[in-house]
Amino acid sequence: MLIREPGGSVRVSEAALSEIVRRAVASVDGASLRKGRRRLGVELEDGRARAEIQLVVAYGRVLPEICVAVQQQVAEALALMCAVEVEAVDVTVEELVRS
């Protein structure tokens, strides 16, 4: 992510964006990012953000509730830390695990 200002520019690396999303997901009890190649994707352009996240959710949890909580946490974290308008946080439950 690159933000250009009159006094210079600010660059936020892919690793930093991933950490913001990872911590936001971890703040939701019963949810975690799926390990592997396609864990998450964050697109930032023209002050707008869109995230795509694959989750592992604890078995027995109410999936829509967990997903909505993750969407809210990720959107809030990206908006606060990157000063962007979050258009969407798309969530896919890829796996259920025993907690």
BAFI-3210 file (N, C-alpha, C; in Angstrom, 3 decimals, decimal comma, padded with zeros to 6 digits):
// residues 99
n [1|2|3|4|5|6|7|8|9|10|11|12|13|14|15|16|17|18|19|20|21|22|23|24|25|26|27|28|29|30|31|32|33|34|35|36|37|38|39|40|41|42|43|44|45|46|47|48|49|50|51|52|53|54|55|56|57|58|59|60|61|62|63|64|65|66|67|68|69|70|71|72|73|74|75|76|77|78|79|80|81|82|83|84|85|86|87|88|89|90|91|92|93|94|95|96|97|98|99]
n.u [000,846|000,557|000,745|000,489|001,551|001,754|004,203|005,718|005,808|004,090|004,615|003,044|003,826|003,133|003,473|003,021|000,333|-000,798|-000,260|-001,842|-004,411|-004,259|-004,047|-006,476|-008,316|-007,578|-008,522|-011,113|-012,921|-012,655|-012,020|-009,557|-006,881|-006,606|-004,004|-001,413|-001,045|-003,160|-004,247|-005,054|-005,969|-005,287|-006,380|-005,494|-006,379|-006,493|-007,361|-009,189|-010,148|-010,137|-010,678|-009,883|-010,474|-009,597|-010,855|-010,368|-012,537|-013,724|-015,271|-018,743|-019,342|-021,374|-021,496|-022,230|-022,257|-019,603|-018,252|-019,303|-018,375|-015,608|-015,453|-016,185|-014,144|-011,802|-012,359|-012,554|-009,928|-008,308|-009,351|-008,765|-005,937|-004,829|-006,090|-008,174|-011,105|-013,088|-014,284|-015,183|-015,091|-014,460|-015,283|-014,428|-015,252|-013,079|-012,349|-013,192|-012,433|-011,803|-012,171]
n.v [-001,171|002,181|005,486|008,665|011,845|015,449|016,022|013,745|010,137|007,196|003,836|000,742|-002,464|-005,728|-007,718|-006,287|-005,534|-008,090|-008,840|-007,034|-007,922|-010,601|-010,309|-009,035|-011,036|-012,994|-011,849|-012,571|-014,864|-018,285|-018,244|-018,432|-017,722|-019,601|-021,854|-021,985|-021,512|-019,849|-017,907|-015,225|-012,202|-008,877|-006,007|-002,781|000,333|003,592|004,735|002,872|-000,335|-003,897|-007,113|-010,588|-013,524|-016,668|-018,908|-020,851|-022,378|-022,965|-026,022|-026,318|-023,706|-020,882|-020,321|-018,059|-015,953|-015,903|-015,280|-012,735|-011,285|-011,480|-010,097|-007,514|-006,898|-007,008|-005,042|-002,739|-002,653|-002,320|000,119|001,869|001,620|001,980|004,067|003,896|003,387|000,675|-001,478|-004,131|-007,209|-010,294|-013,493|-016,870|-019,964|-022,453|-024,666|-026,732|-027,116|-029,032|-027,535]
n.w [000,000|-000,836|000,128|-000,944|-000,049|000,211|001,522|001,198|000,989|002,202|002,773|003,201|003,955|002,480|004,389|006,759|006,423|006,416|009,038|010,479|009,716|010,598|013,411|013,942|013,200|015,072|017,372|017,570|019,264|018,716|016,050|013,441|011,125|008,149|007,626|005,182|001,615|000,534|002,529|003,076|001,442|000,708|-000,771|-001,604|-002,767|-004,009|-001,537|-000,669|000,596|000,326|001,540|001,510|003,104|004,442|006,742|009,757|011,908|015,184|015,922|016,420|016,870|016,000|012,760|010,970|012,880|013,855|011,481|010,799|013,008|012,560|010,108|010,960|012,831|011,245|009,311|010,948|012,005|009,675|008,703|010,827|011,223|008,689|007,543|005,588|003,530|004,018|001,731|001,498|003,310|002,600|003,618|003,978|005,305|005,730|007,152|009,963|013,367|016,310|019,450]
ca.u [000,000|001,330|-000,010|001,290|001,172|002,618|005,517|006,380|004,903|004,127|004,383|002,721|004,176|002,193|003,640|002,359|-001,105|-001,145|-000,234|-003,044|-005,544|-004,078|-004,384|-007,911|-008,996|-007,264|-009,288|-012,448|-012,840|-013,138|-011,615|-008,145|-006,606|-006,213|-002,582|-001,184|-000,803|-004,271|-004,834|-005,748|-005,540|-005,747|-006,163|-005,668|-006,222|-007,215|-008,000|-010,197|-009,587|-010,978|-009,933|-010,408|-009,900|-010,019|-010,839|-010,587|-013,454|-013,925|-016,487|-019,811|-019,628|-022,366|-020,626|-022,496|-021,864|-018,135|-017,839|-019,649|-017,444|-014,324|-015,589|-016,186|-012,823|-010,844|-012,698|-012,173|-008,463|-007,771|-009,775|-008,054|-004,480|-004,391|-006,873|-008,845|-012,503|-013,136|-015,450|-015,684|-014,252|-015,059|-014,825|-014,785|-014,889|-012,424|-012,091|-013,694|-011,541|-012,250|-011,477]
ca.v [000,000|003,402|006,705|009,835|013,102|016,519|015,974|012,456|008,996|006,153|002,516|-000,312|-003,717|-006,856|-008,387|-005,472|-005,698|-009,442|-008,853|-006,323|-008,824|-011,766|-009,938|-008,761|-012,338|-013,665|-011,230|-013,190|-016,176|-019,396|-018,079|-018,214|-017,793|-020,906|-021,914|-022,408|-020,471|-018,913|-017,531|-013,960|-011,247|-007,528|-005,083|-001,385|001,205|004,870|004,952|001,849|-001,654|-005,099|-008,252|-011,929|-014,283|-018,055|-019,143|-022,086|-022,030|-024,023|-026,805|-026,032|-022,271|-020,436|-019,821|-016,681|-015,021|-015,816|-014,595|-011,321|-010,708|-011,345|-009,002|-006,247|-006,661|-006,734|-003,736|-001,711|-002,584|-001,719|001,517|002,616|001,610|002,352|005,231|003,576|002,988|-000,754|-001,788|-005,475|-008,257|-011,556|-014,542|-018,253|-020,955|-023,540|-025,823|-026,735|-027,873|-029,177|-026,572]
ca.w [000,000|-000,947|000,353|-001,336|000,577|-000,284|002,160|000,967|000,843|003,228|002,194|004,162|003,274|002,499|005,689|007,785|006,217|006,868|010,508|010,931|009,525|011,476|014,793|014,003|013,203|016,339|018,457|017,582|019,897|017,905|014,654|013,123|009,698|007,621|007,279|003,812|000,613|000,328|003,802|003,004|000,438|000,995|-001,876|-001,228|-003,924|-003,966|-000,244|-000,399|000,876|000,210|002,081|001,285|004,217|004,639|008,184|010,494|012,989|016,172|015,719|017,375|016,872|015,020|011,698|010,554|013,940|013,845|010,249|010,924|013,975|011,869|009,149|011,691|013,419|010,178|008,737|011,919|012,103|008,454|008,648|011,855|011,084|007,331|007,123|004,328|003,581|003,727|000,906|001,784|003,885|002,176|004,511|003,643|006,323|005,010|007,998|011,327|014,245|017,696|020,322]
c.u [000,886|000,394|000,904|000,698|002,097|004,048|006,279|005,350|005,107|003,804|004,120|002,926|003,060|002,257|002,936|000,840|-001,581|-001,188|-001,450|-004,255|-005,442|-004,494|-005,880|-008,704|-008,795|-008,052|-010,706|-012,313|-013,435|-012,741|-010,105|-007,988|-006,206|-004,747|-002,434|-001,047|-001,910|-004,952|-005,647|-005,202|-006,109|-005,380|-006,445|-005,405|-007,082|-007,986|-009,091|-009,522|-010,640|-010,114|-010,658|-009,696|-010,474|-009,806|-010,877|-011,437|-013,626|-015,279|-017,494|-020,156|-020,671|-021,597|-020,958|-022,076|-020,357|-017,678|-018,139|-018,696|-016,067|-014,380|-015,512|-014,802|-011,789|-011,110|-012,278|-010,660|-007,862|-008,126|-008,964|-006,565|-003,985|-005,144|-007,498|-010,320|-012,550|-014,433|-016,045|-014,618|-014,979|-014,439|-015,321|-014,357|-014,364|-012,320|-012,738|-012,754|-012,168|-011,466|-011,067]
c.v [001,226|004,594|007,871|011,087|014,187|016,461|014,688|011,352|008,017|004,838|001,528|-001,633|-004,747|-007,578|-007,611|-005,582|-007,061|-009,514|-008,131|-007,246|-010,014|-011,439|-009,637|-010,061|-013,035|-013,077|-011,790|-014,612|-017,252|-019,311|-017,932|-018,280|-019,199|-020,856|-022,433|-021,236|-019,442|-018,558|-016,246|-013,140|-009,897|-006,648|-003,673|-000,527|002,439|005,074|003,971|000,506|-002,736|-006,259|-009,548|-012,852|-015,693|-018,393|-020,616|-021,678|-023,236|-024,694|-026,466|-024,555|-021,957|-019,697|-018,396|-015,647|-014,816|-015,010|-013,099|-010,631|-010,505|-010,185|-007,642|-005,914|-006,295|-005,359|-002,604|-001,540|-001,923|-000,235|002,366|002,730|002,081|003,557|005,020|003,306|001,521|-001,051|-003,141|-006,308|-009,560|-012,691|-015,905|-019,134|-022,172|-024,826|-025,629|-027,590|-027,968|-028,223|-027,189]
c.w [000,000|-000,789|000,013|-000,698|000,041|000,290|001,935|000,819|001,987|002,543|003,340|003,432|003,371|003,846|006,800|007,658|006,705|008,387|011,087|010,853|010,470|012,916|014,955|014,041|014,545|017,511|018,561|018,127|018,989|016,441|014,538|011,609|009,314|007,241|005,856|002,876|000,497|001,642|003,690|001,854|000,800|-000,203|-001,380|-002,456|-003,754|-002,666|000,102|-000,205|000,686|000,705|001,764|002,266|004,242|006,114|008,567|011,689|013,901|015,939|016,812|017,460|015,807|013,924|011,241|011,600|013,962|012,632|010,301|011,903|013,341|010,878|009,840|012,233|012,356|009,569|009,659|011,984|010,867|008,366|009,622|011,552|009,716|006,779|005,749|004,584|003,165|002,985|001,244|002,476|003,579|002,981|004,008|004,806|005,573|005,828|009,356|012,161|015,625|018,569|021,627]
res [m|l|i|r|e|p|g|g|s|v|r|v|s|e|a|a|l|s|e|i|v|r|r|a|v|a|s|v|d|g|a|s|l|r|k|g|r|r|r|l|g|v|e|l|e|d|g|r|a|r|a|e|i|q|l|v|v|a|y|g|r|v|l|p|e|i|c|v|a|v|q|q|q|v|a|e|a|l|a|l|m|c|a|v|e|v|e|a|v|d|v|t|v|e|e|l|v|r|s]
***
